[in-house]
Amino acid sequence: MSEGPVGFEMLADAQQVATRAADVILSAAELAIRGHGRFHLVLAGGRTPLAAYARLVGAAADWSRWHIFFGDERCLPAADPGRNSLAAAQCFLDRVPIPAANLHLIPAERGPAPAAAAYQAILEPRLPFDLVLLGMGEDGHTASLFPGHAVPSGPLVIPVDDAPKPPPRRVSLTPRALAATRALLILVTGADKAPALAAWRVGAELPVARVAALGGARVLVDRDALGTAVPAVPIPNP
């Protein structure tokens, strides 16, 4: 995607955000498969994305053509419950017939640098993505891109050794990789996100703002996260 305006849509609560996100994912999958025979989806961690994934279970989708990637991962053992991939597997991936060969996990158990290099090699021949899904942290981070942390411009994937949230060792896609997509969807829910969202919408230089601007993102926001400082700008339904 090229740089473009970011569209904000307000929904009543986190459940509505999750439901709308699931609808967007399924619509993007149908469009991608009809257009070029496969659907490349990047998953995010966090409570609201997980709720959206759970809503995909049981959908009449052409699962054999879905390919799953991850925006970031924690450098924990593969079976650790803190892994984004394990959480997604439990609520979604293990409950739908996506072929195992189509699940492209970040091998973060190898450590940040080796895992980043390995995932870079996986991604390079598979870009662009069809849909990238992201969340936002209370500090405005997205994936494992944190405020105040420099990101090199070249790589698609970087090692993170000093994340301010535990665990400190992680692997993350870069803004360049996350914006290499036909569509970018960001989910923001909860009152704890309201200060960062308000700062983003008045021009603060936050990681989520940088990625959103590069990808011309669509942002689904609930009332708690929006607060009362800045009105929502509606965008068309899918």
N, C-alpha and C positions, 0 to 999 in steps of 0.2 A: 504494500500500500504506500501511497505517497502522503505527505503531510496534508492535513485537512482539518476542518472544524470538528470539535468533539460535541456529541449530542448527549444531553442528560435527560433521562426519563424518570419521573418519580412514580413509585408504586406504594401501596398502603403499608406493606410490611415485608419482612424477610421471606415469608412464604410465597407471597406474590412475585417477589423478585426471582425466587428459585423456579417457580412455575413458568414465568416468562422466559427465563434463561433456557430452560429445557425446550420450550417451543422454538426459540431461536436456533438452538443447536440442531434440532431435528430438521428445521427448514433449511439450514445451511448444508446439512448432510445430503438431503434430497437434491438440492441444487448442484452440489459438487459432483455427486455420483451421476446425475443426469448429464452434466457438462463434460466431465473427464474421467469418469469411471471409478473414482475413489474419493474418500473423505479423510483429510489429514486434520486432526483435532489436537490442540494443545490444552491439557488440563491444568488447573490451578489447585492449590491446597486451600484449606480454610473451610469454615462451617457452612457458609452460603453456597459455594460451589458444590460441596458434598450433597447438600440438599437438592440442588439442581440435578446432579448425576442420578440420585435415587429416583427421580421422576422419569428418567429415561428407561428404566427397567420395565419391560412389558410393551414398549413401543414397537410398532410394526416398521422396523428399520431394516435396511439391507446391511446387517452387521458385518458380513464377510468383506465388505469394502471399506470398513472403518479402519483407520490407522491412528493409534493413540501415542501422543508424546506428552512430555511434562515440562512446565515452565521452570521448575526448580526442584531440588531434592536436598534432603538433609543427609549428611554423611554419617549414617547409622547402619547397623547390620540390616541386611535385606528383609529380615522378618521382624524388625523393630516396629512397634505400633506408631512411632513417631514419623515413619516414612510417609510421604504424600502418596506414593504408589500403593502402599498397603491399604491406606484409608480408602482410596479410589477403588481398589479391588474389592474390598469388603462391601461397599455400598452399591457398586455398579459393575465393574469389569468382570468379576467372577459370576455375575448374574445374567450376563448376556453373551451370545455366541460369537464374540469377536475372536478370530483365530489368534492363537498365542504368538504366532510369528508377526502379527500386526501390532503387538504391544511393545513399544520402543521405550524401555525404562532407562533412566539414568543410572549407571552402575556406581552409585555414590559410595557404596561400601568399599570401593578401591581407594578412596581418599579424593580430596578436591581436584588436584591437578590431573592425575590419571583419568578420573571420571570425566572431567571437562574435555580432555583431548579425545576420549573415546566417543563422547556424545557429539562433539563437533563433526567427527567423521560420519556419524549416523545421519546427522541433519543435512549436511551440505548437498547431497544428491536429491534430497526430498523437498526442498523449498520450491515454491512458497507453500505455506500452510493454507488451509481453507478457513479455519477459524481458530483464533487464540482466545482462551478464556483466562481472565486475571481477576484477582481480588486486590484489596488495598488494606494495608495495616494502619494502625492508629497513628503511626509516624509518617504515613505517606509512602511507605515502601510497597513494592510490588515484586512478585517472584522473590528472589533474594537479592534485590537491588535496593540498597538502603541509603537514606539521606547522608550526604557527606562522604560517600565512598566513590572514588573515581572508577569509571568503567572504561577500559580501552575500547577504541573505536573499531578495531579490526575483527576480533573473534565473534563467533556466534554463541559460544558458551565460555563461561569463566569460572575459575575456582574462587571460592569465598572462604577465607580463613579466619575472619574476625567479625562475623555477624553480631550485632548488638543484642539479638535475641538468641536464646539457646535453641539448638546447639550452634556454636560459632562456625563450625566447618560445614560448608554447603557447596552446591553447584547451582549455577543459574544461567539461563539464557540471557543474552544481552538485549538492550533495546533494539539493536539492529536485527536480531533474530526474531524477537517478539513482534516487530512491525512488518516482518516479511510474510504477510498474510493477506488473504482476500477480505477478511473481516476480523475485527477486534472487539471483544465484548468484556466489559469490566463490571463486576458486581460489588456494590458497597452497601452494607447494611449495619445497623446498630448505632446507638448514640455515641459510643466510644470513637466512632469514625468521624463524627460531625466536625471537630476542630480541623482535622486534616483536610476534609472535603471542602470546608469553607475556605481554607488557605489555598487549596488547589484552584478553586473557581475564581479567586481574585489574583491569580498569577504567581503563586509561590512556586519555586523551583524544586519540585518533589519528583522522585523517580517515577511515580505513577503518571504524573503530568507529562513528563518527557516521553514516555512510551505511548501514552494516549494521543499526544499531538503528532507523533510520527506515524501512527496508524489510523488517524481519523476515527477514534473509537466511539462506540456506543456505550453509554454508562447507565446501568440500571441501579437506582438508588431508592431506599425506603425512606419513609418520613422521619424515622429516628435519626438516620445518618444525615439527612438534608438539614434538619433543624429549621430555623426560621430566618436565617441571615440572608440567604440568597434564593430567589424563586427558581423552581425547576423550569427547564426549557423542554417542552414536549417534543418528541420525535415520532415519526409514523410507526405504527405497529407493523410487525413482519407480515 
